[in-house]
Amino acid sequence: MAASSTTTGFGVQVAYSAATFTRKRVHRRKISPQAGHALEILGHAIEYLSDEFVHAGGSFSAHDGQVEAVQLLMRINRQIYLDCPEIPTLGERCRSWLHLRAV
């Protein structure tokens, strides 16, 4: 999947972990207003630091402070999102309802 930064127009490659591809279903999540606000702020901070890094002509290094900061913000962002409860699919809700009715 490719995206572009809103301020630079440079393409940004999105990397997915192997765990993303092994899950059978991706559930939507119910994001509270507080979590949504935190995700929005983190997203802006990640974009800002990434844009600054690109404008400065930085090279990717595992020990670069800016790269580490972006990775830290991305981990926090992911954790906030994953802490939000999953919304059951329509099929799961129907199966649950039918199971309860059969008992």
Secondary structure, DSSP 8 states (H G I E B T S, - for coil): -EEE-TTT--EEE----HHHHH-S----B---HHHHHHHHHHHHHHHHHHHHHHHHT----TT-HHHHHHHHHHHHHHHHHHHS-B---HHHHHHHHHHHHH-
